[in-house]
Amino acid sequence: MAQFDTQYTTLPEPAPRRRLWPLAGVMLIDLVVMLIALVILMTVISAIFIFVRMAQQGTNLIGPGGINQDQLLRLIGPDGVFVTLLVQNAVFVTVPMLRVALLRR
């Protein structure tokens, strides 16, 4: 019956773990940052692109009729679609990469 006389020690309590954000919360924050960045960047870049194209083609924004939707679509053209997609993809890649880089520090 010697086995019942053995003294057992308890393990020390582990240090409390830092509570991490759930994955859904991190994804939601990334999505909000991406949407805000897209709205700001797309507005600025689209306006610059349209004004540059207007200057190249000699179109005047101020005038009796101003600029209509058909002229605006012709000004944007396929180059504007490329620039739009390029900025959109750059934002979607850059935001998660920045978050990962900042979390590693």
Backbone torsions as a table, in degrees:
resi	resn	phi	psi	omega
1	MET	NA	18.4	-178.8
2	ALA	-68.7	-21.4	-177.2
3	GLN	-66.8	-22.8	-179.8
4	PHE	-83.3	-11.9	179.9
5	ASP	-88.2	-3.5	-177.6
6	THR	-72.4	133.6	178.9
7	GLN	-89.6	128.5	177.9
8	TYR	-104.1	139.4	177.4
9	THR	-105.0	151.5	178.0
10	THR	-92.1	152.3	177.8
11	LEU	-75.0	145.1	177.9
12	PRO	-67.5	150.4	179.9
13	GLU	-67.5	134.2	177.1
14	PRO	-69.8	153.3	178.7
15	ALA	-63.8	143.5	179.7
16	PRO	-62.4	134.8	-179.1
17	ARG	-80.2	145.9	175.6
18	ARG	-70.8	129.3	-177.5
19	ARG	-74.5	124.2	-179.8
20	LEU	-94.0	155.5	176.5
21	TRP	-65.8	143.4	172.2
22	PRO	-68.5	154.5	-176.1
23	LEU	-59.0	-37.0	-179.5
24	ALA	-64.4	-36.4	178.5
25	GLY	-66.2	-41.2	179.0
26	VAL	-66.3	-41.6	179.5
27	MET	-65.5	-37.1	179.3
28	LEU	-66.4	-41.9	177.4
29	ILE	-63.1	-43.3	177.4
30	ASP	-60.5	-41.8	-179.0
31	LEU	-64.0	-42.8	179.2
32	VAL	-64.2	-44.1	179.0
33	VAL	-62.5	-42.2	179.3
34	MET	-62.9	-43.6	-178.4
35	LEU	-66.2	-41.0	177.8
36	ILE	-64.5	-44.4	179.2
37	ALA	-63.3	-40.2	179.7
38	LEU	-64.7	-43.7	-179.0
39	VAL	-62.8	-45.7	-178.5
40	ILE	-67.4	-51.2	-177.4
41	LEU	-65.1	-41.6	-177.8
42	MET	-67.1	-36.3	178.2
43	THR	-65.2	-47.7	-177.9
44	VAL	-66.5	-48.3	-176.1
45	ILE	-68.7	-39.0	178.2
46	SER	-64.6	-41.4	179.3
47	ALA	-64.6	-43.7	178.2
48	ILE	-62.2	-44.9	-179.3
49	PHE	-61.1	-43.8	-178.5
50	ILE	-67.1	-42.1	179.9
51	PHE	-66.3	-36.9	177.1
52	VAL	-65.3	-44.8	178.8
53	ARG	-64.7	-36.4	177.8
54	MET	-64.8	-39.9	179.0
55	ALA	-66.7	-37.0	179.4
56	GLN	-66.5	-38.9	-175.8
57	GLN	-93.0	-5.2	178.4
58	GLY	75.2	20.8	178.5
59	THR	-80.1	139.9	-178.5
60	ASN	-107.7	125.8	179.3
61	LEU	-74.6	-36.1	-179.2
62	ILE	-94.1	125.2	-179.7
63	GLY	177.8	-171.1	-176.8
64	PRO	-64.0	-41.3	-177.8
65	GLY	-106.6	-7.9	-176.1
66	GLY	66.6	-141.0	178.9
67	ILE	-123.4	132.9	-179.5
68	ASN	-97.7	179.3	-173.7
69	GLN	-66.7	-37.3	179.6
70	ASP	-65.1	-41.4	177.5
71	GLN	-65.1	-38.3	179.5
72	LEU	-64.4	-42.8	178.6
73	LEU	-65.7	-36.4	176.4
74	ARG	-68.0	-34.0	177.8
75	LEU	-67.1	-40.9	-179.4
76	ILE	-68.0	-55.0	175.4
77	GLY	56.6	-168.4	-178.7
78	PRO	-67.8	-28.4	178.1
79	ASP	-66.2	-37.7	178.7
80	GLY	-67.2	-35.9	176.9
81	VAL	-65.7	-40.8	177.9
82	PHE	-62.8	-44.9	179.7
83	VAL	-63.3	-41.4	178.7
84	THR	-60.6	-48.5	179.7
85	LEU	-66.0	-36.3	178.7
86	LEU	-63.8	-45.5	179.5
87	VAL	-66.1	-42.3	-180.0
88	GLN	-60.6	-47.6	-179.8
89	ASN	-67.3	-35.1	177.8
90	ALA	-63.9	-40.7	178.5
91	VAL	-66.2	-44.1	-177.7
92	PHE	-66.4	-24.4	178.2
93	VAL	-90.8	-38.1	-173.5
94	THR	-71.0	-41.4	-175.5
95	VAL	-61.7	-50.4	177.6
96	PRO	-64.7	-35.0	178.8
97	MET	-65.5	-40.1	177.4
98	LEU	-65.0	-40.2	179.6
99	ARG	-63.1	-44.0	179.1
100	VAL	-64.7	-42.0	-179.8
101	ALA	-64.1	-39.0	-179.9
102	LEU	-72.5	-32.3	179.8
103	LEU	-73.0	-26.2	-179.7
104	ARG	-74.0	-20.5	-178.5
105	ARG	-79.8	NA	NA
